[in-house]
Amino acid sequence: MSKTFTMDEREIPFVEGQTVMQAALADGVYVPHLCAHPEFKPHGSCRVCTVKVNGRHAASCTLAAREGLVVENQTAELRELRRELVQLLFVEGNHFCPSCEKSGDCKLQALGYELEVKTLHFTQLFPDRPVDASHPDLMLDFNRCILCELCVRASAEVDGRHVFALSGRGIDKHLIVNSESGRLADTSIAATDTAVSVCPVGVILKKGRGFRVPIGQRTYDAAPISAMPEGKKP
């Protein structure tokens, strides 16, 4: 008999070593998330996957599944908390969806729709961040970075290149390129690297492909993010 925990009054089976999020997603139950990725160890930086476990809040991507846990996932309280987290991510960067070529394939945008974000609520910061177009095949728009660290982890753990890193603290924390000049052109990154494909927003873009997919055929045009199989999301 498999071990189970309860999520919103539903029994979720799990195997030893799975997190609450992993077990839920494997059983077809969607838990909103941005920084989690099946190829990497749980990270817990965005907190969009927050659930309530035995009455206390916890990040489901780092919480080990255990027999007898009572987990709340889809409640009005958690939906509002997640909505506020997504709103903060929008105002901390420069996200202009209508003019962004990642529109329709962006997880942050898709979560905004999923959580019914109708206003940003908080004051927009409009940070002054650079755009790096020095590389022949790739462009970096740091204005859209949500500090998920997926590109950092992918470049280090999968690609073995250590192209990206985070620098600074608090509101000054930002993504940087690991080269003496700070330019992407002076790194060993390739357009085929995993780090290029894991970005959930529009920071790392391939040149010469902008707006190639028509509206109506993009990832989240056909179905909301909550209905997409985990392996099919960008």
Biotite code that builds the C-alpha atoms (Angstrom):
import biotite.structure as struc

atoms = struc.array([
    struc.Atom([0.000, 0.000, 0.000], chain_id="A", res_id=1, res_name="MET", atom_name="CA", element="C"),
    struc.Atom([1.391, 3.419, -1.005], chain_id="A", res_id=2, res_name="SER", atom_name="CA", element="C"),
    struc.Atom([1.793, 6.211, 1.500], chain_id="A", res_id=3, res_name="LYS", atom_name="CA", element="C"),
    struc.Atom([-0.552, 9.196, 1.236], chain_id="A", res_id=4, res_name="THR", atom_name="CA", element="C"),
    struc.Atom([-1.202, 12.653, 2.583], chain_id="A", res_id=5, res_name="PHE", atom_name="CA", element="C"),
    struc.Atom([-4.343, 14.744, 2.283], chain_id="A", res_id=6, res_name="THR", atom_name="CA", element="C"),
    struc.Atom([-4.576, 17.813, 0.050], chain_id="A", res_id=7, res_name="MET", atom_name="CA", element="C"),
    struc.Atom([-7.878, 19.668, 0.035], chain_id="A", res_id=8, res_name="ASP", atom_name="CA", element="C"),
    struc.Atom([-9.592, 16.494, 1.271], chain_id="A", res_id=9, res_name="GLU", atom_name="CA", element="C"),
    struc.Atom([-8.044, 14.418, -1.540], chain_id="A", res_id=10, res_name="ARG", atom_name="CA", element="C"),
    struc.Atom([-5.655, 11.562, -0.839], chain_id="A", res_id=11, res_name="GLU", atom_name="CA", element="C"),
    struc.Atom([-2.336, 12.161, -2.615], chain_id="A", res_id=12, res_name="ILE", atom_name="CA", element="C"),
    struc.Atom([-0.024, 9.139, -2.986], chain_id="A", res_id=13, res_name="PRO", atom_name="CA", element="C"),
    struc.Atom([3.719, 9.668, -2.751], chain_id="A", res_id=14, res_name="PHE", atom_name="CA", element="C"),
    struc.Atom([6.986, 7.789, -2.718], chain_id="A", res_id=15, res_name="VAL", atom_name="CA", element="C"),
    struc.Atom([9.821, 8.371, -0.291], chain_id="A", res_id=16, res_name="GLU", atom_name="CA", element="C"),
    struc.Atom([11.893, 11.377, -1.298], chain_id="A", res_id=17, res_name="GLY", atom_name="CA", element="C"),
    struc.Atom([9.124, 13.296, -3.077], chain_id="A", res_id=18, res_name="GLN", atom_name="CA", element="C"),
    struc.Atom([8.099, 16.772, -1.983], chain_id="A", res_id=19, res_name="THR", atom_name="CA", element="C"),
    struc.Atom([4.478, 17.775, -1.462], chain_id="A", res_id=20, res_name="VAL", atom_name="CA", element="C"),
    struc.Atom([4.536, 19.637, -4.779], chain_id="A", res_id=21, res_name="MET", atom_name="CA", element="C"),
    struc.Atom([6.093, 16.760, -6.705], chain_id="A", res_id=22, res_name="GLN", atom_name="CA", element="C"),
    struc.Atom([3.557, 14.284, -5.362], chain_id="A", res_id=23, res_name="ALA", atom_name="CA", element="C"),
    struc.Atom([0.635, 16.620, -6.070], chain_id="A", res_id=24, res_name="ALA", atom_name="CA", element="C"),
    struc.Atom([1.750, 17.361, -9.644], chain_id="A", res_id=25, res_name="LEU", atom_name="CA", element="C"),
    struc.Atom([2.339, 13.655, -10.288], chain_id="A", res_id=26, res_name="ALA", atom_name="CA", element="C"),
    struc.Atom([-1.231, 12.987, -9.170], chain_id="A", res_id=27, res_name="ASP", atom_name="CA", element="C"),
    struc.Atom([-2.624, 15.684, -11.470], chain_id="A", res_id=28, res_name="GLY", atom_name="CA", element="C"),
    struc.Atom([-3.148, 18.376, -8.826], chain_id="A", res_id=29, res_name="VAL", atom_name="CA", element="C"),
    struc.Atom([-1.757, 21.753, -9.849], chain_id="A", res_id=30, res_name="TYR", atom_name="CA", element="C"),
    struc.Atom([0.246, 23.792, -7.350], chain_id="A", res_id=31, res_name="VAL", atom_name="CA", element="C"),
    struc.Atom([1.229, 27.255, -8.683], chain_id="A", res_id=32, res_name="PRO", atom_name="CA", element="C"),
    struc.Atom([5.003, 27.729, -8.931], chain_id="A", res_id=33, res_name="HIS", atom_name="CA", element="C"),
    struc.Atom([7.707, 29.663, -10.767], chain_id="A", res_id=34, res_name="LEU", atom_name="CA", element="C"),
    struc.Atom([11.179, 28.737, -9.480], chain_id="A", res_id=35, res_name="CYS", atom_name="CA", element="C"),
    struc.Atom([10.570, 24.977, -9.233], chain_id="A", res_id=36, res_name="ALA", atom_name="CA", element="C"),
    struc.Atom([11.734, 22.763, -12.091], chain_id="A", res_id=37, res_name="HIS", atom_name="CA", element="C"),
    struc.Atom([11.749, 18.955, -12.324], chain_id="A", res_id=38, res_name="PRO", atom_name="CA", element="C"),
    struc.Atom([15.434, 18.864, -13.363], chain_id="A", res_id=39, res_name="GLU", atom_name="CA", element="C"),
    struc.Atom([16.750, 20.714, -10.306], chain_id="A", res_id=40, res_name="PHE", atom_name="CA", element="C"),
    struc.Atom([16.739, 20.344, -6.547], chain_id="A", res_id=41, res_name="LYS", atom_name="CA", element="C"),
    struc.Atom([13.958, 22.257, -4.723], chain_id="A", res_id=42, res_name="PRO", atom_name="CA", element="C"),
    struc.Atom([14.897, 25.878, -4.219], chain_id="A", res_id=43, res_name="HIS", atom_name="CA", element="C"),
    struc.Atom([12.032, 27.746, -2.538], chain_id="A", res_id=44, res_name="GLY", atom_name="CA", element="C"),
    struc.Atom([12.875, 31.260, -3.720], chain_id="A", res_id=45, res_name="SER", atom_name="CA", element="C"),
    struc.Atom([9.584, 32.537, -5.186], chain_id="A", res_id=46, res_name="CYS", atom_name="CA", element="C"),
    struc.Atom([7.154, 31.148, -2.545], chain_id="A", res_id=47, res_name="ARG", atom_name="CA", element="C"),
    struc.Atom([4.298, 31.102, -5.067], chain_id="A", res_id=48, res_name="VAL", atom_name="CA", element="C"),
    struc.Atom([3.891, 27.403, -4.219], chain_id="A", res_id=49, res_name="CYS", atom_name="CA", element="C"),
    struc.Atom([3.072, 28.192, -0.575], chain_id="A", res_id=50, res_name="THR", atom_name="CA", element="C"),
    struc.Atom([0.504, 25.859, 0.975], chain_id="A", res_id=51, res_name="VAL", atom_name="CA", element="C"),
    struc.Atom([-0.869, 25.466, 4.474], chain_id="A", res_id=52, res_name="LYS", atom_name="CA", element="C"),
    struc.Atom([0.224, 22.313, 6.256], chain_id="A", res_id=53, res_name="VAL", atom_name="CA", element="C"),
    struc.Atom([-1.312, 21.352, 9.580], chain_id="A", res_id=54, res_name="ASN", atom_name="CA", element="C"),
    struc.Atom([-2.257, 25.012, 9.996], chain_id="A", res_id=55, res_name="GLY", atom_name="CA", element="C"),
    struc.Atom([1.131, 26.535, 9.070], chain_id="A", res_id=56, res_name="ARG", atom_name="CA", element="C"),
    struc.Atom([2.413, 28.033, 5.827], chain_id="A", res_id=57, res_name="HIS", atom_name="CA", element="C"),
    struc.Atom([5.179, 26.173, 3.969], chain_id="A", res_id=58, res_name="ALA", atom_name="CA", element="C"),
    struc.Atom([6.777, 26.092, 0.527], chain_id="A", res_id=59, res_name="ALA", atom_name="CA", element="C"),
    struc.Atom([5.451, 22.912, -1.059], chain_id="A", res_id=60, res_name="SER", atom_name="CA", element="C"),
    struc.Atom([8.485, 22.601, -3.361], chain_id="A", res_id=61, res_name="CYS", atom_name="CA", element="C"),
    struc.Atom([10.847, 22.051, -0.412], chain_id="A", res_id=62, res_name="THR", atom_name="CA", element="C"),
    struc.Atom([8.498, 20.313, 2.037], chain_id="A", res_id=63, res_name="LEU", atom_name="CA", element="C"),
    struc.Atom([9.044, 16.547, 2.153], chain_id="A", res_id=64, res_name="ALA", atom_name="CA", element="C"),
    struc.Atom([5.856, 14.532, 1.702], chain_id="A", res_id=65, res_name="ALA", atom_name="CA", element="C"),
    struc.Atom([4.985, 12.602, 4.846], chain_id="A", res_id=66, res_name="ARG", atom_name="CA", element="C"),
    struc.Atom([2.256, 10.223, 5.847], chain_id="A", res_id=67, res_name="GLU", atom_name="CA", element="C"),
    struc.Atom([-0.683, 11.974, 7.470], chain_id="A", res_id=68, res_name="GLY", atom_name="CA", element="C"),
    struc.Atom([0.027, 15.561, 6.415], chain_id="A", res_id=69, res_name="LEU", atom_name="CA", element="C"),
    struc.Atom([-3.084, 17.692, 6.029], chain_id="A", res_id=70, res_name="VAL", atom_name="CA", element="C"),
    struc.Atom([-2.403, 20.185, 3.228], chain_id="A", res_id=71, res_name="VAL", atom_name="CA", element="C"),
    struc.Atom([-4.486, 23.114, 2.015], chain_id="A", res_id=72, res_name="GLU", atom_name="CA", element="C"),
    struc.Atom([-3.706, 24.182, -1.557], chain_id="A", res_id=73, res_name="ASN", atom_name="CA", element="C"),
    struc.Atom([-6.735, 25.864, -3.115], chain_id="A", res_id=74, res_name="GLN", atom_name="CA", element="C"),
    struc.Atom([-8.233, 28.225, -0.545], chain_id="A", res_id=75, res_name="THR", atom_name="CA", element="C"),
    struc.Atom([-9.250, 31.888, -0.763], chain_id="A", res_id=76, res_name="ALA", atom_name="CA", element="C"),
    struc.Atom([-6.449, 32.809, 1.675], chain_id="A", res_id=77, res_name="GLU", atom_name="CA", element="C"),
    struc.Atom([-3.727, 31.072, -0.338], chain_id="A", res_id=78, res_name="LEU", atom_name="CA", element="C"),
    struc.Atom([-5.054, 32.396, -3.619], chain_id="A", res_id=79, res_name="ARG", atom_name="CA", element="C"),
    struc.Atom([-4.835, 35.946, -2.284], chain_id="A", res_id=80, res_name="GLU", atom_name="CA", element="C"),
    struc.Atom([-1.322, 35.336, -0.938], chain_id="A", res_id=81, res_name="LEU", atom_name="CA", element="C"),
    struc.Atom([-0.156, 33.978, -4.297], chain_id="A", res_id=82, res_name="ARG", atom_name="CA", element="C"),
    struc.Atom([-1.834, 36.847, -6.125], chain_id="A", res_id=83, res_name="ARG", atom_name="CA", element="C"),
    struc.Atom([0.095, 39.364, -4.008], chain_id="A", res_id=84, res_name="GLU", atom_name="CA", element="C"),
    struc.Atom([3.383, 37.551, -4.642], chain_id="A", res_id=85, res_name="LEU", atom_name="CA", element="C"),
    struc.Atom([2.775, 37.646, -8.397], chain_id="A", res_id=86, res_name="VAL", atom_name="CA", element="C"),
    struc.Atom([1.791, 41.318, -8.218], chain_id="A", res_id=87, res_name="GLN", atom_name="CA", element="C"),
    struc.Atom([5.064, 42.075, -6.412], chain_id="A", res_id=88, res_name="LEU", atom_name="CA", element="C"),
    struc.Atom([7.048, 40.277, -9.109], chain_id="A", res_id=89, res_name="LEU", atom_name="CA", element="C"),
    struc.Atom([5.316, 42.353, -11.777], chain_id="A", res_id=90, res_name="PHE", atom_name="CA", element="C"),
    struc.Atom([6.030, 45.707, -10.086], chain_id="A", res_id=91, res_name="VAL", atom_name="CA", element="C"),
    struc.Atom([9.637, 44.844, -9.169], chain_id="A", res_id=92, res_name="GLU", atom_name="CA", element="C"),
    struc.Atom([10.547, 44.458, -12.842], chain_id="A", res_id=93, res_name="GLY", atom_name="CA", element="C"),
    struc.Atom([9.531, 45.978, -16.165], chain_id="A", res_id=94, res_name="ASN", atom_name="CA", element="C"),
    struc.Atom([6.939, 43.589, -17.580], chain_id="A", res_id=95, res_name="HIS", atom_name="CA", element="C"),
    struc.Atom([5.126, 45.021, -20.590], chain_id="A", res_id=96, res_name="PHE", atom_name="CA", element="C"),
    struc.Atom([3.308, 41.929, -21.825], chain_id="A", res_id=97, res_name="CYS", atom_name="CA", element="C"),
    struc.Atom([1.800, 43.265, -25.094], chain_id="A", res_id=98, res_name="PRO", atom_name="CA", element="C"),
    struc.Atom([5.258, 44.113, -26.462], chain_id="A", res_id=99, res_name="SER", atom_name="CA", element="C"),
    struc.Atom([7.142, 41.114, -25.024], chain_id="A", res_id=100, res_name="CYS", atom_name="CA", element="C"),
    struc.Atom([7.917, 38.269, -27.422], chain_id="A", res_id=101, res_name="GLU", atom_name="CA", element="C"),
    struc.Atom([7.544, 35.765, -24.548], chain_id="A", res_id=102, res_name="LYS", atom_name="CA", element="C"),
    struc.Atom([3.857, 36.732, -24.235], chain_id="A", res_id=103, res_name="SER", atom_name="CA", element="C"),
    struc.Atom([1.769, 33.579, -24.382], chain_id="A", res_id=104, res_name="GLY", atom_name="CA", element="C"),
    struc.Atom([4.724, 31.455, -23.276], chain_id="A", res_id=105, res_name="ASP", atom_name="CA", element="C"),
    struc.Atom([5.521, 33.292, -20.035], chain_id="A", res_id=106, res_name="CYS", atom_name="CA", element="C"),
    struc.Atom([4.824, 31.572, -16.723], chain_id="A", res_id=107, res_name="LYS", atom_name="CA", element="C"),
    struc.Atom([4.533, 34.848, -14.815], chain_id="A", res_id=108, res_name="LEU", atom_name="CA", element="C"),
    struc.Atom([1.946, 36.142, -17.269], chain_id="A", res_id=109, res_name="GLN", atom_name="CA", element="C"),
    struc.Atom([0.096, 32.811, -17.222], chain_id="A", res_id=110, res_name="ALA", atom_name="CA", element="C"),
    struc.Atom([-0.023, 32.855, -13.418], chain_id="A", res_id=111, res_name="LEU", atom_name="CA", element="C"),
    struc.Atom([-1.354, 36.408, -13.558], chain_id="A", res_id=112, res_name="GLY", atom_name="CA", element="C"),
    struc.Atom([-4.277, 35.118, -15.614], chain_id="A", res_id=113, res_name="TYR", atom_name="CA", element="C"),
    struc.Atom([-4.692, 32.041, -13.413], chain_id="A", res_id=114, res_name="GLU", atom_name="CA", element="C"),
    struc.Atom([-4.827, 34.115, -10.222], chain_id="A", res_id=115, res_name="LEU", atom_name="CA", element="C"),
    struc.Atom([-6.991, 36.831, -11.814], chain_id="A", res_id=116, res_name="GLU", atom_name="CA", element="C"),
    struc.Atom([-4.487, 39.639, -11.327], chain_id="A", res_id=117, res_name="VAL", atom_name="CA", element="C"),
    struc.Atom([-6.495, 42.603, -12.620], chain_id="A", res_id=118, res_name="LYS", atom_name="CA", element="C"),
    struc.Atom([-4.369, 45.376, -11.110], chain_id="A", res_id=119, res_name="THR", atom_name="CA", element="C"),
    struc.Atom([-0.760, 45.538, -9.951], chain_id="A", res_id=120, res_name="LEU", atom_name="CA", element="C"),
    struc.Atom([-1.978, 47.083, -6.659], chain_id="A", res_id=121, res_name="HIS", atom_name="CA", element="C"),
    struc.Atom([1.528, 48.059, -5.552], chain_id="A", res_id=122, res_name="PHE", atom_name="CA", element="C"),
    struc.Atom([3.598, 50.997, -6.822], chain_id="A", res_id=123, res_name="THR", atom_name="CA", element="C"),
    struc.Atom([5.721, 50.037, -9.826], chain_id="A", res_id=124, res_name="GLN", atom_name="CA", element="C"),
    struc.Atom([9.457, 50.481, -9.297], chain_id="A", res_id=125, res_name="LEU", atom_name="CA", element="C"),
    struc.Atom([10.452, 50.776, -12.984], chain_id="A", res_id=126, res_name="PHE", atom_name="CA", element="C"),
    struc.Atom([14.077, 49.695, -12.359], chain_id="A", res_id=127, res_name="PRO", atom_name="CA", element="C"),
    struc.Atom([16.734, 50.873, -14.782], chain_id="A", res_id=128, res_name="ASP", atom_name="CA", element="C"),
    struc.Atom([18.218, 47.592, -15.982], chain_id="A", res_id=129, res_name="ARG", atom_name="CA", element="C"),
    struc.Atom([20.395, 47.040, -19.058], chain_id="A", res_id=130, res_name="PRO", atom_name="CA", element="C"),
    struc.Atom([19.754, 44.999, -22.182], chain_id="A", res_id=131, res_name="VAL", atom_name="CA", element="C"),
    struc.Atom([22.712, 42.921, -23.371], chain_id="A", res_id=132, res_name="ASP", atom_name="CA", element="C"),
    struc.Atom([22.613, 42.247, -27.115], chain_id="A", res_id=133, res_name="ALA", atom_name="CA", element="C"),
    struc.Atom([26.350, 41.556, -27.435], chain_id="A", res_id=134, res_name="SER", atom_name="CA", element="C"),
    struc.Atom([25.996, 37.831, -28.182], chain_id="A", res_id=135, res_name="HIS", atom_name="CA", element="C"),
    struc.Atom([25.451, 36.868, -31.856], chain_id="A", res_id=136, res_name="PRO", atom_name="CA", element="C"),
    struc.Atom([22.630, 34.424, -31.057], chain_id="A", res_id=137, res_name="ASP", atom_name="CA", element="C"),
    struc.Atom([21.144, 35.578, -27.750], chain_id="A", res_id=138, res_name="LEU", atom_name="CA", element="C"),
    struc.Atom([19.848, 38.694, -26.035], chain_id="A", res_id=139, res_name="MET", atom_name="CA", element="C"),
    struc.Atom([19.399, 39.383, -22.322], chain_id="A", res_id=140, res_name="LEU", atom_name="CA", element="C"),
    struc.Atom([16.662, 41.714, -21.090], chain_id="A", res_id=141, res_name="ASP", atom_name="CA", element="C"),
    struc.Atom([17.408, 42.038, -17.379], chain_id="A", res_id=142, res_name="PHE", atom_name="CA", element="C"),
    struc.Atom([14.267, 44.160, -16.933], chain_id="A", res_id=143, res_name="ASN", atom_name="CA", element="C"),
    struc.Atom([12.145, 40.996, -16.815], chain_id="A", res_id=144, res_name="ARG", atom_name="CA", element="C"),
    struc.Atom([14.207, 38.954, -14.348], chain_id="A", res_id=145, res_name="CYS", atom_name="CA", element="C"),
    struc.Atom([12.252, 37.521, -11.384], chain_id="A", res_id=146, res_name="ILE", atom_name="CA", element="C"),
    struc.Atom([15.347, 36.078, -9.611], chain_id="A", res_id=147, res_name="LEU", atom_name="CA", element="C"),
    struc.Atom([14.144, 32.472, -9.885], chain_id="A", res_id=148, res_name="CYS", atom_name="CA", element="C"),
    struc.Atom([17.776, 31.378, -10.431], chain_id="A", res_id=149, res_name="GLU", atom_name="CA", element="C"),
    struc.Atom([16.763, 28.718, -12.964], chain_id="A", res_id=150, res_name="LEU", atom_name="CA", element="C"),
    struc.Atom([19.330, 29.942, -15.490], chain_id="A", res_id=151, res_name="CYS", atom_name="CA", element="C"),
    struc.Atom([21.981, 30.089, -12.740], chain_id="A", res_id=152, res_name="VAL", atom_name="CA", element="C"),
    struc.Atom([21.322, 26.493, -11.702], chain_id="A", res_id=153, res_name="ARG", atom_name="CA", element="C"),
    struc.Atom([20.970, 25.198, -15.255], chain_id="A", res_id=154, res_name="ALA", atom_name="CA", element="C"),
    struc.Atom([24.213, 26.770, -16.409], chain_id="A", res_id=155, res_name="SER", atom_name="CA", element="C"),
    struc.Atom([26.128, 25.402, -13.413], chain_id="A", res_id=156, res_name="ALA", atom_name="CA", element="C"),
    struc.Atom([24.512, 21.995, -12.886], chain_id="A", res_id=157, res_name="GLU", atom_name="CA", element="C"),
    struc.Atom([23.563, 20.964, -16.435], chain_id="A", res_id=158, res_name="VAL", atom_name="CA", element="C"),
    struc.Atom([25.628, 22.996, -18.906], chain_id="A", res_id=159, res_name="ASP", atom_name="CA", element="C"),
    struc.Atom([28.749, 23.151, -16.735], chain_id="A", res_id=160, res_name="GLY", atom_name="CA", element="C"),
    struc.Atom([29.493, 26.718, -17.818], chain_id="A", res_id=161, res_name="ARG", atom_name="CA", element="C"),
    struc.Atom([28.572, 28.861, -14.770], chain_id="A", res_id=162, res_name="HIS", atom_name="CA", element="C"),
    struc.Atom([27.532, 31.739, -17.038], chain_id="A", res_id=163, res_name="VAL", atom_name="CA", element="C"),
    struc.Atom([25.059, 33.394, -14.645], chain_id="A", res_id=164, res_name="PHE", atom_name="CA", element="C"),
    struc.Atom([24.978, 34.414, -10.975], chain_id="A", res_id=165, res_name="ALA", atom_name="CA", element="C"),
    struc.Atom([23.039, 36.676, -8.621], chain_id="A", res_id=166, res_name="LEU", atom_name="CA", element="C"),
    struc.Atom([24.689, 39.684, -7.029], chain_id="A", res_id=167, res_name="SER", atom_name="CA", element="C"),
    struc.Atom([23.623, 42.132, -4.331], chain_id="A", res_id=168, res_name="GLY", atom_name="CA", element="C"),
    struc.Atom([21.121, 41.912, -1.492], chain_id="A", res_id=169, res_name="ARG", atom_name="CA", element="C"),
    struc.Atom([17.485, 42.766, -0.937], chain_id="A", res_id=170, res_name="GLY", atom_name="CA", element="C"),
    struc.Atom([16.026, 45.208, -3.440], chain_id="A", res_id=171, res_name="ILE", atom_name="CA", element="C"),
    struc.Atom([19.467, 45.511, -5.077], chain_id="A", res_id=172, res_name="ASP", atom_name="CA", element="C"),
    struc.Atom([19.732, 41.797, -5.863], chain_id="A", res_id=173, res_name="LYS", atom_name="CA", element="C"),
    struc.Atom([20.106, 41.223, -9.589], chain_id="A", res_id=174, res_name="HIS", atom_name="CA", element="C"),
    struc.Atom([21.238, 38.781, -12.260], chain_id="A", res_id=175, res_name="LEU", atom_name="CA", element="C"),
    struc.Atom([24.763, 39.161, -13.627], chain_id="A", res_id=176, res_name="ILE", atom_name="CA", element="C"),
    struc.Atom([26.887, 37.519, -16.308], chain_id="A", res_id=177, res_name="VAL", atom_name="CA", element="C"),
    struc.Atom([30.075, 35.781, -15.167], chain_id="A", res_id=178, res_name="ASN", atom_name="CA", element="C"),
    struc.Atom([32.625, 37.369, -17.469], chain_id="A", res_id=179, res_name="SER", atom_name="CA", element="C"),
    struc.Atom([35.264, 40.006, -16.827], chain_id="A", res_id=180, res_name="GLU", atom_name="CA", element="C"),
    struc.Atom([33.430, 42.460, -19.059], chain_id="A", res_id=181, res_name="SER", atom_name="CA", element="C"),
    struc.Atom([29.980, 41.471, -17.788], chain_id="A", res_id=182, res_name="GLY", atom_name="CA", element="C"),
    struc.Atom([28.875, 40.863, -21.394], chain_id="A", res_id=183, res_name="ARG", atom_name="CA", element="C"),
    struc.Atom([27.224, 37.666, -22.584], chain_id="A", res_id=184, res_name="LEU", atom_name="CA", element="C"),
    struc.Atom([29.396, 37.662, -25.721], chain_id="A", res_id=185, res_name="ALA", atom_name="CA", element="C"),
    struc.Atom([32.453, 37.072, -23.549], chain_id="A", res_id=186, res_name="ASP", atom_name="CA", element="C"),
    struc.Atom([31.134, 33.793, -22.095], chain_id="A", res_id=187, res_name="THR", atom_name="CA", element="C"),
    struc.Atom([31.000, 30.259, -23.488], chain_id="A", res_id=188, res_name="SER", atom_name="CA", element="C"),
    struc.Atom([27.189, 30.099, -23.553], chain_id="A", res_id=189, res_name="ILE", atom_name="CA", element="C"),
    struc.Atom([25.515, 28.487, -26.578], chain_id="A", res_id=190, res_name="ALA", atom_name="CA", element="C"),
    struc.Atom([21.983, 28.927, -27.865], chain_id="A", res_id=191, res_name="ALA", atom_name="CA", element="C"),
    struc.Atom([21.378, 25.211, -27.266], chain_id="A", res_id=192, res_name="THR", atom_name="CA", element="C"),
    struc.Atom([22.248, 25.384, -23.540], chain_id="A", res_id=193, res_name="ASP", atom_name="CA", element="C"),
    struc.Atom([19.637, 24.352, -20.998], chain_id="A", res_id=194, res_name="THR", atom_name="CA", element="C"),
    struc.Atom([20.084, 27.734, -19.289], chain_id="A", res_id=195, res_name="ALA", atom_name="CA", element="C"),
    struc.Atom([18.616, 29.407, -22.367], chain_id="A", res_id=196, res_name="VAL", atom_name="CA", element="C"),
    struc.Atom([15.429, 27.333, -22.382], chain_id="A", res_id=197, res_name="SER", atom_name="CA", element="C"),
    struc.Atom([14.498, 27.262, -18.670], chain_id="A", res_id=198, res_name="VAL", atom_name="CA", element="C"),
    struc.Atom([13.801, 30.983, -18.167], chain_id="A", res_id=199, res_name="CYS", atom_name="CA", element="C"),
    struc.Atom([10.094, 31.241, -17.217], chain_id="A", res_id=200, res_name="PRO", atom_name="CA", element="C"),
    struc.Atom([9.855, 34.851, -18.398], chain_id="A", res_id=201, res_name="VAL", atom_name="CA", element="C"),
    struc.Atom([11.447, 36.851, -21.222], chain_id="A", res_id=202, res_name="GLY", atom_name="CA", element="C"),
    struc.Atom([14.994, 37.476, -19.969], chain_id="A", res_id=203, res_name="VAL", atom_name="CA", element="C"),
    struc.Atom([16.962, 35.129, -22.236], chain_id="A", res_id=204, res_name="ILE", atom_name="CA", element="C"),
    struc.Atom([15.809, 35.375, -25.841], chain_id="A", res_id=205, res_name="LEU", atom_name="CA", element="C"),
    struc.Atom([17.083, 33.862, -29.069], chain_id="A", res_id=206, res_name="LYS", atom_name="CA", element="C"),
    struc.Atom([17.727, 36.416, -31.794], chain_id="A", res_id=207, res_name="LYS", atom_name="CA", element="C"),
    struc.Atom([16.000, 36.207, -35.165], chain_id="A", res_id=208, res_name="GLY", atom_name="CA", element="C"),
    struc.Atom([12.924, 34.422, -33.793], chain_id="A", res_id=209, res_name="ARG", atom_name="CA", element="C"),
    struc.Atom([10.858, 37.199, -32.277], chain_id="A", res_id=210, res_name="GLY", atom_name="CA", element="C"),
    struc.Atom([7.056, 36.796, -32.465], chain_id="A", res_id=211, res_name="PHE", atom_name="CA", element="C"),
    struc.Atom([7.393, 33.791, -34.767], chain_id="A", res_id=212, res_name="ARG", atom_name="CA", element="C"),
    struc.Atom([4.452, 31.907, -33.182], chain_id="A", res_id=213, res_name="VAL", atom_name="CA", element="C"),
    struc.Atom([1.075, 33.523, -33.981], chain_id="A", res_id=214, res_name="PRO", atom_name="CA", element="C"),
    struc.Atom([-1.375, 34.482, -31.250], chain_id="A", res_id=215, res_name="ILE", atom_name="CA", element="C"),
    struc.Atom([-3.654, 31.520, -30.685], chain_id="A", res_id=216, res_name="GLY", atom_name="CA", element="C"),
    struc.Atom([-0.860, 28.968, -31.094], chain_id="A", res_id=217, res_name="GLN", atom_name="CA", element="C"),
    struc.Atom([1.308, 29.917, -28.117], chain_id="A", res_id=218, res_name="ARG", atom_name="CA", element="C"),
    struc.Atom([1.686, 27.632, -25.072], chain_id="A", res_id=219, res_name="THR", atom_name="CA", element="C"),
    struc.Atom([-0.944, 29.202, -22.858], chain_id="A", res_id=220, res_name="TYR", atom_name="CA", element="C"),
    struc.Atom([-3.368, 30.257, -25.604], chain_id="A", res_id=221, res_name="ASP", atom_name="CA", element="C"),
    struc.Atom([-4.886, 26.778, -25.748], chain_id="A", res_id=222, res_name="ALA", atom_name="CA", element="C"),
    struc.Atom([-5.256, 26.161, -22.014], chain_id="A", res_id=223, res_name="ALA", atom_name="CA", element="C"),
    struc.Atom([-4.476, 27.884, -18.700], chain_id="A", res_id=224, res_name="PRO", atom_name="CA", element="C"),
    struc.Atom([-1.279, 27.041, -16.860], chain_id="A", res_id=225, res_name="ILE", atom_name="CA", element="C"),
    struc.Atom([-3.170, 24.969, -14.282], chain_id="A", res_id=226, res_name="SER", atom_name="CA", element="C"),
    struc.Atom([-4.364, 22.608, -17.021], chain_id="A", res_id=227, res_name="ALA", atom_name="CA", element="C"),
    struc.Atom([-0.959, 22.073, -18.646], chain_id="A", res_id=228, res_name="MET", atom_name="CA", element="C"),
    struc.Atom([0.985, 18.878, -17.983], chain_id="A", res_id=229, res_name="PRO", atom_name="CA", element="C"),
    struc.Atom([4.165, 19.725, -16.066], chain_id="A", res_id=230, res_name="GLU", atom_name="CA", element="C"),
    struc.Atom([6.463, 18.451, -18.787], chain_id="A", res_id=231, res_name="GLY", atom_name="CA", element="C"),
    struc.Atom([4.824, 20.660, -21.430], chain_id="A", res_id=232, res_name="LYS", atom_name="CA", element="C"),
    struc.Atom([5.342, 24.007, -19.749], chain_id="A", res_id=233, res_name="LYS", atom_name="CA", element="C"),
    struc.Atom([8.164, 26.304, -20.886], chain_id="A", res_id=234, res_name="PRO", atom_name="CA", element="C"),
])
